[in-house]
Amino acid sequence: MTRQIRLALRAYGVGGPGQHGLWKDPRVPNNASIDIDWYIAQAKAAEHATFDALFIVDSQFIDASYPPHYLNRLEPLTLLSAVAVHTRHIGLVGTLSSTYNAPFNVARRFASLDHISRGRAGWNVVTSMDPGTSRNYGLDQHLDYTTRYGRALEHVRVVRGLWDSYEDDAFVADVTRDVFLDPTRLHPLNHEGEHFTVAGPLNISRSPQGQPVIFQAGVSEEGRNLAAQVAEGIYAPGGSLESARDYYADLKRRTAAAGRNPDHLLIFLGAQPVIAGTDAEAHRLSREIFDADNDFARKLAAFGRAFGAYDFTQHDLDAPFPDVAALAERGNRTWGTAIVERARAEGLTLRETVLAFTTYRPSPFTGDPVTVADTIESWFAAGAFDGLNLGFRTSDDLARFVADVVPLLQTRGLFRTEYEADTLRGNLGLPIPENRWTAARRPLVAGAVR
Ligand SMILES: Cc1cc2nc3c(=O)[nH]c(=O)nc-3n(C[C@H](O)[C@H](O)[C@H](O)COP(=O)(O)O)c2cc1C
């Protein structure tokens, strides 16, 4: 069978970064970010179109300048648990920070979602980029990159260890023999590491997909190495075809170097299609959307996020870009460094820097349905992604993509027409990880047979 594209839906409520005005759109209820029916409707529409997953992003720090969706949003696993009981096939991927959660708690919550959804849970591992989050968890400051990502790697390994607490055949539940549990199939973890000490075992069994699928988002060296070692999916930032291909090739290379099969790491590129009846109309619409949200004060506020929600209004807009590089060290260092380096190299003022990074750049997936399908096909063929993590401004835009673009991809054999499996792993073509205790016993069993 030819390689097929994976599609995920990145559902928002009333507007994330760059979408400050979305809440004013009459098609978007202004409480959409906390309206579970809003998410269920989109999940059902995506499931009807056989999308692989619903993807929920998250953050845990705000000030009043943050985008509307951030100000009033549902916690991802609570949201996904509700969506789970209204859907049957679509994967449910929730973002949870390894910096501000304990492994036992994460393992338990995702295992629960995996059971509730009968094998459709995925964890998007992030380390959190807003330094202010630390103050919500009793820490004076956010962790530096080395600690953040070191903790993330150990975190995932501990969570996976906990998910193996029970072997598949642990619950005998034999009434005639009066045996509920086979205690030889229950295992503590006894983990003692640099960041965590966790005894285990976890008090929930494995689900039909063995373990939830691990996703990752974060593009620094540290983030890429984390993905190469443990991720099965990546939420990659969009950009040009060239940057997407470079990123894709780099991650596949790192995964192979880590001793893993690169096909077991699926790269989902973020994309926001703008579709209309003709290419010209789609580009006009795209420009209109940009112009409606092109407010400089908003952009200046959003600019502060990479530097720990820094307030740039205290600086002269027409003076050289201020020396704030150190503030990004514990924020979004990748983004902050890119800003600082460009401002320095080109001798830009604060105003020019903001404008340089927020200039109009239409989504590459802008056009009539055929153009959008053609672009998706050519990027896929060029090795830019395994899947797309699709964001739409309104549910009308999602409906349009489903009605007009998905059938073109299906006709070309690039996208499924029905689900292959009931689990997220099954649909993504990812193997079920064998329980480590079962695997460890196997040579002994084989030896006994011989
Ligand atoms: C495409 C993409 C999506 C992300 N989504 C989230 C998110 O939903 N929540 C979050 O806390 N961090 C998210 N992150 C942020 C990363 O976890 C990370 O903290 C930040 O990008 C800085 O790390 P980096 O330099 O490794 O990219 C995302 C990053 C990328 C590239």
PDBQT file of the ligand as one rigid body, heavy atoms in Angstrom, charges set to zero:
ROOT
HETATM    1  C1  LIG A 501       4.565  23.454  17.129  1.00  0.00    +0.000 C 
HETATM    2  C2  LIG A 501       4.749  23.622  18.607  1.00  0.00    +0.000 A 
HETATM    3  C3  LIG A 501       3.655  23.529  19.453  1.00  0.00    +0.000 A 
HETATM    4  C4  LIG A 501       3.786  23.700  20.825  1.00  0.00    +0.000 A 
HETATM    5  N1  LIG A 501       2.682  23.579  21.629  1.00  0.00    +0.000 NA
HETATM    6  C5  LIG A 501       2.817  23.812  22.958  1.00  0.00    +0.000 A 
HETATM    7  C6  LIG A 501       1.695  23.780  23.817  1.00  0.00    +0.000 A 
HETATM    8  O1  LIG A 501       0.571  23.549  23.419  1.00  0.00    +0.000 OA
HETATM    9  N2  LIG A 501       1.891  24.033  25.131  1.00  0.00    +0.000 N 
HETATM   10  C7  LIG A 501       3.131  24.308  25.657  1.00  0.00    +0.000 A 
HETATM   11  O2  LIG A 501       3.241  24.495  26.867  1.00  0.00    +0.000 OA
HETATM   12  N3  LIG A 501       4.204  24.370  24.856  1.00  0.00    +0.000 NA
HETATM   13  C8  LIG A 501       4.067  24.130  23.542  1.00  0.00    +0.000 A 
HETATM   14  N4  LIG A 501       5.159  24.201  22.733  1.00  0.00    +0.000 N 
HETATM   15  C9  LIG A 501       6.368  24.754  23.351  1.00  0.00    +0.000 C 
HETATM   16  C10 LIG A 501       7.467  23.842  23.685  1.00  0.00    +0.000 C 
HETATM   17  O3  LIG A 501       7.091  22.914  24.622  1.00  0.00    +0.000 OA
HETATM   18  C11 LIG A 501       8.683  24.594  24.232  1.00  0.00    +0.000 C 
HETATM   19  O4  LIG A 501       8.516  24.905  25.575  1.00  0.00    +0.000 OA
HETATM   20  C12 LIG A 501       9.037  25.863  23.509  1.00  0.00    +0.000 C 
HETATM   21  O5  LIG A 501       8.834  25.739  22.141  1.00  0.00    +0.000 OA
HETATM   22  C13 LIG A 501      10.491  26.175  23.775  1.00  0.00    +0.000 C 
HETATM   23  O6  LIG A 501      11.238  25.026  23.560  1.00  0.00    +0.000 OA
HETATM   24  P1  LIG A 501      12.056  24.776  22.242  1.00  0.00    +0.000 P 
HETATM   25  O7  LIG A 501      13.089  25.833  22.209  1.00  0.00    +0.000 OA
HETATM   26  O8  LIG A 501      12.590  23.411  22.411  1.00  0.00    +0.000 OA
HETATM   27  O9  LIG A 501      11.117  24.897  21.066  1.00  0.00    +0.000 OA
HETATM   28  C14 LIG A 501       5.052  23.998  21.361  1.00  0.00    +0.000 A 
HETATM   29  C15 LIG A 501       6.160  24.092  20.525  1.00  0.00    +0.000 A 
HETATM   30  C16 LIG A 501       6.032  23.907  19.161  1.00  0.00    +0.000 A 
HETATM   31  C17 LIG A 501       7.245  24.004  18.288  1.00  0.00    +0.000 C 
ENDROOT
TORSDOF 0
